[in-house]
């Protein structure tokens, strides 16, 4: 994509978890734990995929 789109996507990935944290404050703890673990695994997966795709170039 374009640099502007990449910047917007990066900002969304950084700030949406913080916004959702406010929304999830009164949710059941199991749901928040699921959401948190899902985000952690997604970040790890993204880092691994980025490293693998850059090493193949």
HELIX and SHEET records of a PDB file:
HELIX    1   1 UNK A    3  UNK A   23  1                                  21    
HELIX    2   2 UNK A   24  UNK A   26  5                                   3    
HELIX    3   3 UNK A   29  UNK A   55  1                                  27    
END                                                                             
